[in-house]
Amino acid sequence: MSPLPPSGGNSQPVRRGRALLIVGALLALAVGALAVGVGTGHASARSRPAPATGDPSALQPVITSGSGARPTPTETPDPVTVPVFNKSARSIDDPSSIWVVVDKKRPLHPVDYVPGDLVAVPVAHVWEPFMRREAAEAVVAMFAAFESETALRMQSQSAYRSYDTQVDVYNQDVASNGQAFADSSTARPGTSEHQTGLAMDISALPSNCSLAACFGTTAQGQWLAANAWRFGFLLRYPADKVAVTGYEYEPWHFRYIGVDLATQMHNTGVTTLEEFFGLPAAPGYD
């Protein structure tokens, strides 16, 4: 162990040298720390070396932003399921069904059928109309919509007709015009849609082209042809389907079939019940 330096004048240079050595060492440490901070703490994630590990995922570059970002996988949407219209949901044979198909080859059974829920229809009319309750409510809604949308009016010409009434109507037509003509315009008793309580003949109010083909050119006829389906009605005897229905064009005759079926027929463009349900055409009686 060296003896302590004397406390005289020679000890001051020694102290100064030691201080310089200490300051130098501190400066070196500071510079080293700064270099490490620049090289690691502020380095881009792209240049950061992969850690030394056996995990394969550690070898993947760390992407933070920019054009190199991985695209987000998109999910394939589930296919849209379109419900199939059930043509068997209601009977087309039962006279109490709103889908019953009545034509020259499909008479009602029994032929003198009378609906059990007939009610008066509170709309303007020539002869007081009666229909089945569901159809009557739909008529009221349809008439109200027509008046609201057009500021015009229409009226019922006739609606439910019993078997006995149809006997009188048909016989009068035969007497006036002959049977061949009557069969093209008036149903034989037991084959009339009016007997179901689901059909209505509609005319303009005030009257214009009532029960005539020109009704189709009136504001009432055109609106009905375009909008009746919204309320569950079908223009039953179109001009281009005489060979299918067996009746001349009747733009005034509308048959209630319910909104679901009327909408389906409208959307698919099928205009007769015979074609929609795959039934034989009915141009004449058997």
C-alpha positions in Angstrom: 0.0 0.0 0.0 1.4 3.4 -1.1 1.8 6.0 1.4 -0.6 9.0 1.2 0.8 11.8 -0.8 2.0 14.7 1.2 -0.5 17.5 1.8 1.8 20.0 0.3 1.6 21.7 -3.1 2.3 18.5 -5.1 -1.1 16.9 -4.3 -3.2 19.3 -6.5 -2.1 17.9 -9.9 -2.8 14.4 -8.8 -6.4 15.3 -7.8 -7.0 17.1 -11.1 -5.9 14.0 -13.0 -8.1 11.7 -11.2 -11.1 14.0 -11.7 -10.4 14.1 -15.4 -10.3 10.3 -15.6 -13.7 10.1 -13.8 -15.3 12.7 -16.1 -14.0 10.9 -19.1 -15.4 7.6 -18.0 -18.8 9.1 -17.3 -18.8 10.7 -20.8 -18.0 7.4 -22.4 -20.8 5.7 -20.5 -23.3 8.4 -21.6 -22.2 8.2 -25.3 -22.6 4.4 -25.2 -26.1 4.5 -23.7 -27.1 7.1 -26.3 -25.8 4.9 -29.1 -27.8 1.9 -27.8 -31.0 4.0 -27.6 -30.7 5.2 -31.1 -29.9 1.7 -32.5 -32.8 -0.1 -30.7 -35.3 2.1 -28.9 -36.0 4.3 -32.0 -35.5 1.7 -34.7 -38.3 0.9 -37.2 -40.3 -2.2 -36.6 -39.3 -3.3 -40.1 -35.6 -3.4 -39.2 -36.0 -4.9 -35.8 -34.1 -8.3 -35.8 -36.2 -11.4 -35.2 -35.7 -12.8 -31.7 -33.6 -15.8 -31.3 -36.3 -18.4 -30.7 -37.5 -21.6 -32.1 -41.0 -20.2 -32.7 -41.6 -20.1 -36.5 -44.0 -17.2 -36.0 -41.2 -15.1 -34.7 -39.6 -15.2 -38.2 -42.5 -13.2 -39.7 -41.9 -9.5 -40.2 -43.9 -7.2 -37.9 -46.0 -5.1 -40.3 -47.3 -1.9 -38.8 -48.6 0.2 -41.6 -48.3 1.1 -45.3 -48.9 -0.8 -48.5 -47.4 -3.9 -47.1 -50.3 -4.5 -44.6 -52.0 -7.9 -44.9 -55.5 -7.7 -46.3 -58.3 -8.4 -43.9 -60.0 -11.7 -44.9 -63.6 -11.2 -46.0 -66.4 -13.5 -45.0 -68.6 -15.1 -47.7 -72.2 -14.1 -47.0 -74.7 -16.9 -46.5 -76.8 -17.5 -49.6 -80.2 -15.9 -49.6 -83.0 -18.4 -49.3 -86.0 -17.5 -51.3 -89.1 -19.1 -49.9 -91.0 -21.4 -52.2 -94.6 -20.5 -52.7 -96.8 -23.4 -51.4 -99.5 -24.0 -53.9 -101.0 -26.6 -51.7 -101.5 -24.2 -48.7 -105.2 -23.9 -49.5 -107.7 -26.1 -51.4 -108.7 -25.2 -54.9 -111.7 -27.6 -54.8 -113.4 -26.7 -51.5 -116.0 -23.9 -52.3 -115.2 -22.3 -48.9 -111.6 -21.8 -49.8 -110.6 -18.4 -51.1 -108.4 -20.2 -53.6 -111.3 -22.3 -55.1 -111.0 -22.4 -58.9 -114.4 -22.2 -60.5 -114.8 -22.4 -64.3 -116.7 -24.1 -67.0 -115.1 -27.4 -66.3 -115.0 -27.0 -62.5 -118.5 -26.4 -61.1 -119.0 -25.8 -57.4 -119.7 -28.8 -55.2 -122.5 -28.7 -54.2 -123.8 -26.6 -57.1 -126.1 -24.7 -54.8 -123.3 -23.8 -52.3 -124.0 -20.8 -50.1 -121.1 -19.1 -48.2 -121.5 -19.1 -44.5 -120.0 -15.6 -43.7 -121.7 -13.2 -46.1 -121.8 -9.6 -45.0 -123.0 -6.3 -46.6 -120.1 -4.4 -48.2 -120.3 -0.7 -47.2 -119.3 0.9 -50.5 -121.1 2.9 -53.2 -123.2 0.5 -55.3 -125.9 0.0 -57.9 -127.3 -3.1 -56.2 -126.4 -3.7 -52.5 -123.4 -5.9 -52.5 -122.8 -8.9 -50.2 -119.5 -10.8 -50.0 -117.6 -13.1 -47.7 -116.3 -11.1 -44.8 -112.6 -11.2 -45.7 -113.3 -10.2 -49.3 -115.7 -7.4 -48.1 -113.0 -5.9 -45.9 -110.5 -6.0 -48.8 -113.0 -4.3 -51.1 -113.5 -1.5 -48.6 -109.7 -1.0 -48.3 -109.3 -1.0 -52.1 -112.1 1.5 -52.7 -110.6 3.8 -50.1 -107.1 3.6 -51.6 -108.5 4.4 -55.0 -110.3 7.5 -53.9 -107.3 8.6 -51.8 -104.8 8.1 -54.7 -107.0 9.5 -57.6 -109.7 11.7 -56.0 -112.1 9.7 -58.1 -114.8 7.2 -57.2 -116.0 3.8 -58.2 -118.9 1.6 -57.2 -120.0 -2.0 -57.0 -122.2 -3.2 -59.9 -122.9 -6.6 -58.4 -121.3 -9.1 -56.0 -122.7 -12.3 -54.5 -125.3 -14.0 -56.5 -127.0 -17.2 -55.3 -127.6 -20.3 -57.4 -131.2 -19.3 -57.9 -130.3 -15.8 -58.9 -127.7 -17.1 -61.4 -130.4 -19.3 -63.0 -132.5 -16.2 -63.7 -129.5 -14.2 -65.0 -128.3 -17.0 -67.3 -131.8 -17.7 -68.7 -132.4 -14.0 -69.4 -129.1 -13.8 -71.3 -130.0 -16.9 -73.3 -133.4 -15.5 -74.1 -132.0 -12.2 -75.2 -128.8 -13.3 -77.1 -128.9 -17.0 -77.6 -127.1 -19.7 -75.7 -123.7 -19.5 -77.6 -123.5 -15.8 -76.8 -124.7 -16.3 -73.2 -122.0 -19.0 -72.6 -119.3 -16.5 -73.6 -120.5 -13.9 -71.1 -122.6 -15.4 -68.4 -121.8 -18.5 -66.3 -124.2 -21.3 -66.1 -125.7 -21.8 -62.6 -123.2 -23.6 -60.3 -120.2 -22.4 -62.2 -120.2 -18.7 -61.4 -117.5 -17.0 -59.3 -120.2 -14.7 -58.0 -121.8 -17.6 -56.1 -118.6 -18.0 -54.1 -119.0 -14.6 -52.5 -115.5 -13.7 -53.6 -116.2 -11.8 -56.8 -117.4 -8.2 -57.6 -118.2 -6.4 -60.8 -117.0 -2.8 -60.4 -117.9 0.3 -62.4 -117.1 4.0 -62.4 -119.0 6.5 -60.4 -120.6 8.3 -62.1 -121.3 5.4 -64.5 -119.0 5.1 -67.5 -118.6 2.0 -69.7 -120.3 -0.1 -67.1 -120.0 -3.9 -67.8 -118.3 -3.1 -71.2 -114.8 -3.7 -72.5 -114.2 0.1 -72.6 -114.2 0.1 -68.8 -110.6 -1.0 -69.1 -109.7 2.4 -70.6 -111.3 4.4 -67.8 -109.3 5.7 -64.8 -111.0 3.2 -62.6 -110.3 0.3 -64.9 -106.7 1.2 -65.4 -106.1 1.7 -61.7 -107.7 -1.6 -60.8 -105.7 -3.5 -63.4 -102.5 -2.1 -62.0 -103.3 -2.2 -58.3 -106.0 -4.7 -57.4 -103.4 -7.3 -56.5 -102.2 -5.2 -53.6 -105.5 -5.9 -51.9 -105.8 -9.6 -52.9 -107.8 -9.3 -56.1 -107.3 -10.7 -59.5 -108.6 -9.5 -62.9 -110.1 -12.9 -63.6 -110.9 -12.7 -67.3 -108.0 -10.9 -69.2 -108.3 -10.0 -72.8 -105.6 -12.4 -74.0 -106.8 -15.4 -72.0 -110.2 -16.1 -73.5 -109.0 -19.6 -74.6 -108.0 -20.4 -71.0 -110.9 -18.9 -69.0 -113.7 -19.4 -71.6 -115.0 -15.9 -71.1 -114.6 -12.7 -73.1 -112.5 -9.8 -71.6 -114.2 -8.5 -68.5 -112.1 -5.6 -67.1 -114.8 -5.0 -64.4 -114.8 -8.5 -62.9 -112.4 -8.9 -59.9 -112.0 -12.0 -57.8 -110.6 -12.1 -54.3 -107.9 -14.7 -53.8 -106.0 -13.2 -50.9 -102.9 -11.0 -50.9 -100.4 -13.8 -50.8 -101.6 -15.5 -53.9 -102.4 -12.3 -55.7 -98.9 -11.0 -55.0 -97.3 -14.3 -56.2 -99.2 -14.2 -59.4 -98.4 -10.5 -59.9 -94.7 -11.1 -59.3 -94.5 -14.1 -61.6 -96.7 -12.6 -64.4 -99.2 -15.5 -64.4 -102.7 -14.0 -65.0 -105.1 -17.0 -64.7 -105.8 -19.4 -61.9 -105.9 -22.3 -64.4 -102.4 -21.6 -65.5 -101.0 -20.9 -62.0 -102.3 -24.2 -60.6 -101.6 -26.2 -63.7 -105.3 -26.9 -64.5 -106.8 -27.6 -67.9 -108.0 -24.6 -69.9 -111.8 -24.2 -69.8 -112.9 -22.7 -73.1 -116.2 -24.6 -73.0 -118.5 -26.8 -71.0 -118.0 -30.6 -71.1 
